[in-house]
C-alpha cells in the first residue's frame, strides 16, 4: 500500500522484493547479494532501506501480552487509562510518524469484522491512516467522520483522505461528514444535521464503538482556528476562558469540560458526552503544544487509550502529578 504512495514502478518493486528476500529469507550478506546482482554493497544497503520504508519489509517487536514499560504503567495509573503506548525516540524520523505508525499497528490489532470506527480529522489522524496495512480478511467495517470540517485551498484537514485510506486498506465503507465544524447559530446546525445525508453519517458516528481521535493544539496553533472556523479574537477569548485545545471540534478546558456552551451548541459533532461512552477511545497526539489538551482529555475521561512519544508523555506526567 505504501509502495503506491512512493510512486515506485514495477521494476523497482520487483528489485526491492528480490533483494529483501535474498537478505531476510535466504540470509545472504549484503556483500554476497551485491556480487550476485553486480552492484555495490552501498546500493544494496539503500535498496533494503527503501524496502522497509515502502512497507515491503516490516519488522515488528512483539512484547508479551500485558507487558508495559515503566513510564507507560505510571501514566496509565496516574490518568486512570486502560492502555498507554509510549514510542521511544528514533533518529531522523519525525515524532508524528513514529507515533502514527504505532497507532496504526494498535488499531490493526483490535479491529474486528463489523466494527464501526469513528475518526476526527487533521494531520495526526491522517498520518495514522497512511501507515495502515492491507487487511483483506476484514469484512463489513464502517469508518465514519465524527465531527464536521471541510478542507479549503488554504487548509487541508484530510477528512476525505482519511476515509479513503481506511477504505483502501481494510475494504471499509467510509462515511464523511460534509459540513462545517462550526456554524453561525444552533438553528443552522439543526438544519444541517436534519439533512438525510448528514443525518445518516451522524447516526453512524453515534453507533461507533471504537474512535480514533487527536487532541488539538493550544492557542493560535489550534486546528479549528487554523481552518478558519475561529477568528484570532474568538480564540483569544476562549483562551481567557481556559481553553486548552479541542477534541472532535469541541473546545475544552484543563478539566476536559466544554469551555463555551454557546459555541459548542453550534458545533457539528458527536457530543462530548457521547464520545465518552465509546468502548475504545484512542487518543493520538505528540508535541508540547498538545500537552495541555492531552491532560484535559485524560482528566475528563474523554480518552481511555493514549498513544504518544516519550517527551510528550513525560510532560503529561509532570502536569498530572
C-alpha positions in Angstrom: 0.0 0.0 0.0 2.8 2.5 0.9 4.6 1.4 -2.3 1.9 3.2 -4.3 2.4 6.4 -2.4 6.2 6.2 -3.1 5.4 6.0 -6.8 7.7 3.1 -7.5 7.4 1.4 -10.8 7.1 -2.4 -11.3 10.8 -2.9 -12.0 11.8 -1.0 -8.8 9.3 -3.0 -6.7 10.5 -6.3 -8.2 14.1 -5.4 -7.4 13.2 -4.4 -3.8 11.4 -7.7 -3.2 14.2 -9.7 -4.7 16.9 -8.1 -2.6 14.8 -8.2 0.5 14.1 -12.0 0.1 17.8 -12.7 -0.5 18.8 -10.8 2.6 16.0 -11.7 5.1 14.8 -15.1 3.9 17.9 -16.6 2.3 20.1 -14.9 4.9 22.7 -13.8 2.3 25.0 -11.0 3.3 24.8 -7.6 1.6 28.2 -8.3 0.0 27.0 -11.6 -1.4 23.9 -10.0 -2.8 26.0 -7.2 -4.4 28.2 -9.7 -6.2 25.2 -11.7 -7.4 23.3 -8.8 -9.0 26.5 -7.0 -9.9 26.2 -3.7 -8.0 27.8 -2.0 -5.0 27.2 -3.0 -1.3 26.1 0.6 -0.7 23.4 0.2 -3.3 22.1 -3.0 -1.7 22.0 -1.2 1.7 19.9 1.6 0.1 17.5 -0.9 -1.5 17.0 -2.7 1.8 16.2 0.7 3.5 13.8 1.5 0.6 12.1 -1.8 1.1 11.5 -1.0 4.8 10.3 2.5 4.0 7.9 1.2 1.4 6.4 -1.4 3.7 7.7 -4.4 1.7 9.8 -5.3 4.7 8.1 -4.9 8.1 10.0 -5.6 11.3 7.8 -5.9 14.4 8.8 -6.3 18.1 6.0 -8.1 19.8 6.2 -7.8 23.6 4.4 -10.5 25.7 0.7 -9.9 26.3 0.2 -7.4 29.1 3.8 -6.1 29.0 4.2 -2.4 29.5 7.2 0.0 30.1 7.6 1.7 33.5 6.6 5.0 32.0 3.6 3.5 30.3 2.5 2.0 33.6 3.0 5.2 35.5 1.0 7.3 33.1 -1.8 4.6 32.8 -2.3 4.5 36.6 -1.9 8.3 37.0 -4.5 9.0 34.4 -6.8 6.1 35.1 -6.4 4.9 31.5 -6.9 1.4 30.1 -3.8 1.4 28.0 -0.8 3.7 27.2 1.7 3.2 24.3 4.8 5.4 24.5 7.0 5.3 21.5 10.8 5.8 22.0 12.7 8.5 20.1 14.1 7.5 16.7 16.8 9.4 14.9 15.9 11.0 11.6 12.2 10.2 12.0 9.6 12.7 12.9 7.8 12.1 16.2 4.5 12.3 14.4 5.4 9.4 12.0 6.7 7.1 14.8 3.6 7.7 16.9 1.3 7.4 13.9 2.8 4.1 12.9 2.4 2.7 16.5 -1.2 3.9 16.5 -1.9 2.2 13.1 -0.4 -1.1 14.4 -2.5 -0.9 17.6 -5.7 -0.2 15.6 -4.9 -3.1 13.2 -4.6 -5.5 16.2 -8.0 -4.5 17.7 -10.3 -4.0 14.7 -12.8 -6.8 14.0 -15.3 -7.7 11.4 -18.4 -5.5 11.6 -16.8 -2.7 13.6 -17.9 0.9 13.3 -14.9 3.1 13.7 -15.2 6.9 14.2 -12.4 9.3 13.4 -11.6 13.0 13.8 -9.9 15.0 11.1 -6.5 16.6 10.8 -2.8 15.8 10.2 -2.4 13.4 13.1 -5.2 11.0 12.2 -4.3 11.3 8.5 -0.7 10.3 9.4 -2.1 7.2 11.3 -4.1 6.1 8.3 -1.1 6.4 6.0 0.5 3.6 7.9 -2.4 1.2 7.7 -1.6 -2.2 6.2 -3.9 -4.2 3.9 -6.2 -6.4 5.9 -8.1 -8.3 3.2 -9.6 -10.7 5.7 -11.7 -7.9 7.3 -15.3 -7.5 6.3 -18.3 -5.2 7.0 -16.1 -2.5 8.7 -17.6 1.0 8.6 -15.5 4.2 9.2 -17.2 7.4 9.9 -16.2 11.0 10.5 -17.3 12.1 13.9 -17.1 15.9 13.5 -17.7 18.5 10.8 -14.9 20.1 8.8 -14.3 20.8 5.2 -11.0 21.4 3.5 -10.3 24.6 1.6 -7.5 25.9 -0.6 -5.5 27.3 2.4 -6.1 24.4 4.9 -6.5 20.7 4.1 -8.0 18.8 7.0 -7.7 15.5 5.2 -11.2 14.2 6.2 -11.8 12.6 2.7 -8.2 11.3 2.5 -8.6 9.6 5.9 -11.8 7.9 4.9 -10.2 6.8 1.6 -7.1 5.4 3.4 -9.3 3.3 5.7 -11.4 2.1 2.7 -8.4 1.1 0.7 -6.5 -0.7 3.5 -9.5 -2.5 5.1 -12.1 -2.5 2.3 -14.1 -0.4 4.8 -17.3 1.5 3.9 -16.5 5.2 4.5 -18.8 8.0 5.6 -17.6 11.6 5.5 -19.4 14.4 7.3 -19.6 17.0 4.5 -20.4 20.1 6.6 -18.6 22.8 8.5 -17.2 22.3 12.0 -18.9 25.4 13.3 -22.0 27.3 12.0 -23.4 30.7 13.0 -26.3 29.5 15.1 -27.9 26.5 16.8 -30.8 26.7 14.3 -28.5 26.5 11.3 -26.8 23.4 12.9 -30.2 21.8 13.3 -30.9 22.3 9.5 -27.5 20.7 8.6 -28.0 17.6 10.8 -31.6 17.1 9.8 -30.5 16.7 6.1 -31.0 13.0 5.3 -27.4 12.5 4.1 -25.8 14.3 7.0 -28.1 12.6 9.5 -27.1 9.1 8.2 -23.4 9.9 8.9 -24.1 11.4 12.3 -26.1 8.3 13.3 -23.2 6.1 12.3 -21.0 8.3 14.4 -23.2 7.6 17.4 -23.1 3.9 16.7 -19.3 3.7 16.5 -17.7 1.5 19.2 -14.0 2.5 18.6 -12.9 6.0 17.9 -9.5 7.3 16.7 -9.1 11.0 17.7 -6.4 13.5 18.4 -6.1 16.3 20.9 -5.9 19.8 19.2 -3.1 22.2 19.9 -3.3 25.0 22.4 -3.9 28.6 21.4 -3.5 30.0 17.9 -1.9 26.8 16.7 -5.3 25.1 17.2 -6.6 23.3 14.1 -10.1 24.6 14.4 -8.7 28.1 14.5 -6.2 27.5 11.6 -9.0 26.0 9.5 -10.8 29.4 9.7 -13.7 28.5 11.9 -12.5 30.7 14.8 -11.0 34.2 14.4 -8.0 35.4 16.3 -10.2 37.4 18.6 -12.5 34.4 19.3 -9.5 32.2 20.0 -8.1 34.7 22.5 -11.5 35.0 24.2 -11.6 31.2 24.5 -8.1 31.1 26.0 -9.2 33.6 28.6 -12.0 31.2 29.5 -9.5 28.5 30.0 -9.4 26.7 26.6 -6.6 24.2 26.2 -7.4 22.8 22.8 -10.2 20.8 21.0 -11.3 17.2 20.6 -13.6 16.5 17.7 -14.2 20.3 17.3 -15.3 20.6 21.0 -13.2 23.3 22.7 -12.3 22.0 26.2 -10.7 23.4 29.4 -8.0 21.7 31.5 -10.6 19.5 33.2 -11.8 18.2 29.9 -15.1 20.2 30.1 -16.8 22.2 27.4 -15.2 25.7 27.5 -18.1 27.7 25.9 -21.6 26.2 25.9 -22.9 28.6 23.3 -20.1 27.9 20.9 -20.5 24.2 21.5 -24.2 24.3 20.7 -23.1 25.5 17.2 -20.5 22.7 16.8 -21.4 19.9 14.3 -20.1 16.8 16.0 -21.0 13.8 18.1 -21.4 15.3 21.6 -18.6 15.1 24.1 -20.7 13.1 26.5 -21.4 10.5 23.8 -17.7 10.3 22.8 -17.0 9.4 26.5 -19.4 6.4 26.2 -17.4 4.7 23.4 -15.8 1.4 24.4 -12.4 2.1 22.9 -11.4 5.8 22.8 -7.9 6.1 21.2 -6.2 9.4 21.6 -3.1 10.0 19.5 -1.0 13.1 19.9 2.5 14.4 20.1 4.2 17.7 20.8 4.4 20.3 23.5 1.5 22.3 22.1 -0.8 19.4 22.7 0.2 18.5 26.3 -2.5 20.6 28.0 -5.2 19.2 25.8 -4.0 15.7 26.4 -4.2 16.3 30.1 -7.7 17.7 29.7 -8.8 14.7 27.7 -7.4 12.4 30.4 -8.9 14.3 33.4 -12.3 14.4 31.6 -12.3 10.8 30.7 -12.6 11.6 27.0 -9.9 9.0 26.1 -9.1 5.7 27.7 -6.2 4.8 25.4 -3.2 7.1 24.8 -0.5 6.8 22.1 2.3 9.3 22.2 6.1 9.8 22.3 8.5 9.8 25.3 8.9 13.5 25.6 5.2 14.3 25.3 4.4 11.6 27.8 7.0 13.0 30.3 5.4 16.4 30.1 1.9 15.0 30.6 3.1 13.1 33.7 4.6 16.2 35.1 1.2 18.1 34.8 -0.9 15.2 36.1 1.1 14.6 39.3 
